Amino acid sequence: MAMWQGAMDNRGFQQGSFNSFQTSSSDEDLMDIPGTAMDFSMRDDVPPLDGEIEEDKSYNGGGLGSSNRMMDFLEEPIPGVGTYDDFNTIDWVREKSRDRDRHREITNKSKESTWALIHSVSDAFSGWLLMLLIGLLSGSLAGLIDISAHWMTDLKEGICTEGLWFNHEHCCWNSKHVTFENKDKCPEWNSWSQLLISTDEGAFAYIVNYFMYVLWALLFAFLAVSLVKVFAPYACGSGIPEIKTILSGFIIRGYLGKWTLIIKTITLVLAVSSGLSLGKEGPLVHVACCCGNILCHCFNKYRKNEAKRREVLSAAAAAGVSVAFGAPIGGVLFSLEEVSYYFPLKTLWRSFFAALVAAFTLRSINPFGNSRLVLFYVEFHTPWHLFELVPFILLGIFGGLWGALFIRTNIAWCRKRKTTQLGKYPVIEVLVVTAITAILAFPNEYTRMSTSELISELFNDCGLLDSSKLCDYENRFNTSKGDELPDRPAGVGVYSAMWQLALTLIMKIVITIFTFGMKIPSGLFIPSMAVGAIAGRLLGVGMEQLAYYHHDWAIFNSWCSQGADCITPGLYAMVGAAACLGGVTRMTVSLVVIMFELTGGLEYIVPLMAAAMTSKWVADALGREGIYDAHIRLNGYPFLEAKEEFAHKTLAMDVMKPRRNDPSLTVLTQDSMTVEDVETIITETTYSGFPVVVSRESQRLVGFVLRRDLIISIENARKKQDGVVSTSIIYFTEHSPPMPPYTPPTLKLRNILDLSPFTVTDLTPMEIVVDIFRKLGLRQCLVTHNGRLLGIITKKDVLKHIAQMANQDPDSILFN
């Protein structure tokens, strides 16, 4: 989950003769935010005449009511101007303004010619075409991952002699020697002991199988961590914390690139097959977002606009959950509830379409051979009783306690990994955890099987044809109720399974803490669901036996007669899985819908809702952050949580920079600074933007200019404009005054000036400022007093202030 330090340090922008300038963003970056401030850009505060406005269409003196563009762009924009450095936040307002300008231009041109009309229609249709491609690619990759992981998981135990490409289940499907009691045993499937020493009996054969199981697990884990370390450091972890941050407007170059997609797809199969306590569902969201980001480059509308691209990534996240759980509607709600920062209605429709296409593609591939999208799809037939809400709520309490415990311990371990020598040896850490997991897992059949198969086993509603130990009841076949299995006394197999599941529960709880966050792809959905499913199944069997032996108790006699099918242990497992997943992630609505889509029954929504809400309440009482938000804070990402309320009575002047006794704010003047003066400021500071004022004496605001745009524009002018030297005057005004003869030509940079930066007064309450930053996606706003510029508040300043008010370390915010 944590970023590789080397990737984080790569934050500079250098070009041409400006290699000597320090252009990397500091901790006190200033950002370019267009907004709704008054425009003081005209010299002497006199607006131009109507004729001048008609001659120069770029005039932006209309304030809020102006229908012109926010910024004064050149007819031929300079390459690089208006783009963003790595590990910086995008300007949502400017990106949306650009898209509106682009759309307005296409609409106007569509009336001029048939070709322009066709271009307009294709532009409108491109979004839906992109969703179709994302769904097809995401579904195909998910099917490939499912099939490959299933085969490689079984490879640890043996191979199919009829065809090496068959996994255990497929190998025995067409065998004529399979019995009801031993449906997983067939002569076509050979364990490693049968292949190496020609026998499957005895202690030595057990040791051979044990050794090969551990060896394959270590090999898979070593390949996974090595590929991640060498080729794509960003392919590690779940990816959801980083995707949440990216969707909020943060730039992480390469995180959604083609190498990350390729390596994450390969190493996800290896990591799941190694038997570690992790899942593929979270990383599938990352894989789908990589698909969306790569496909965006095929469409100019999304390639050149960061805000539009994030709408696509929100839809891709929905497609990822759709193929992870076979839950298209749950995927859309997950994107809306958990990961998306900006989610307009248009994105909702497109997310639904992308999730639909992805689910249809995965269903067509049919990776599990059961016509289902997931391995643990189940259908329950017995209705639940009102009294059962009590154990369901108990499962919710357990889920909340587990979630809070996991988050605290996992974050403490990840912080230790970041701050000690442990973080320098990711390969050794992965191999040690894998070895411990494999050695402990092999003797127990419930830890030896894949976690998805374990959940499927726990969700299963016992029928007459089930040979599982969990369905080993006495007088099993002595029933006249068809395929339904009534409540019966638990047999030896059930009691043996209970002990094994209890040991599995302890192991999963402990080992998952150390597994999540290692430098391999690792999801948390499946391990969390496994913990809850085990606890739920244990409680369900206990309730079932209690109802059987004490059916005359008052709590049972009104609705459960002796021999009736009253309690469904598989339902308890499902409710427990939802409770633990909710406790870790703090999801509610999307979680219930995902679990509902897994079971296909509306009847069990109330138990799921009760458990999910109880889990969230208990977990929130012990800690406000879910696991993804906790990892965002651990990594220092500039994520401004929209769900939290800011209730402190501070003012903008308490947060702005500069503070009292600090050096004055670094500004540029609109018409009195030379190229050399600006280059000196760029060299001596590390700010990523500068306010432009009328003069240093008046401090009346004109606009705001980005450091990156300044460097690129000056470099471009030196190359293409004759006579520009260090003594050339830089003008940010509409018109430059007549210059005496023999003076160097001036450099007009009004085209890169943001004429309407967002401003607040020094007495604005911080709760309003925080709300503005959240709802407009601002990077910075300027602070004024009686029209004079006083200071600046960046997004990082807001996050530091919130952390300080919450008694947290404000220096944990690393980026702007």
Buried (B, 14 or more C-beta within 10 A) or exposed (E): BBBBEEBBEEBEBEBEEBEEBEBBBEEBBBBBBBBEBEBBBBBEEEEBEEEEBEEEEBBBBEEEEBEBBBBBBEEEEBEBBBBBBBBBBBBBBBBBBBBEBBBEEBEEBBEEEEEBBEBBEEBBEBBEEBBBBBBBBBBBBBBBBBBBBBBBBBBBBBBBBBEEEBBBBBBBEEBEEBEEEEEEBBEBBBBBBBBBEEEBEEEEBBEBBBBBBBEBBBBBBBBBBBBBBEBBBBBBBBBBBBBBBBBBBBBBBBBBBBBBBBBBBBBBBBBBBBBBBBBBBBBBBBBBBBBBBBBBEEBEBBBBBBBBBBBBBBBBBBBBBBBBBBBBBBBBBBBBBBBBBBBEEEBBBBBBBBBBBBBBBBBEBBBBEEEBBBBBBBEBEBEBBEBBBEBBBBBBBBBBBBBBBBBBBBBEBBEEBBEEEEBEEBBEBBBBBBBBBBEBBBEBBBBBBBBBBBBBBBBBBBEEEBEEBBBBBEEBEEBEEEEEBBBBEBBEBBBEBBEBBBBBBEBBBBBBBBBBBBBBBBBBBBBBBBBBBBBBBBBBBBBBBBBBEEBEEEBBEEBBEBBBBBBBBBBBBBBBBBBBBBBBBBBBBBBBBBBBBBBEBEBBBBBBBBBBBBBBEBBBEBBBBBBBBBBBBBBBBBBBBEEBEBEBEBBBBEBBBBEEEEEEBBBBBBBEBBBEBBBBBBEEBBBBBBBBBBEEEEBBBBBBBBBBBBBBBBBBBBEEEEEBEEEBBBBBBBEBEEEEEEEBBBBBBBBBBBBBBBBBBBEBBBBEBBBBBBEBBBBBBBBBEEEEBBBBBBBBBBBBBBBBBEEEEBEEBBBB
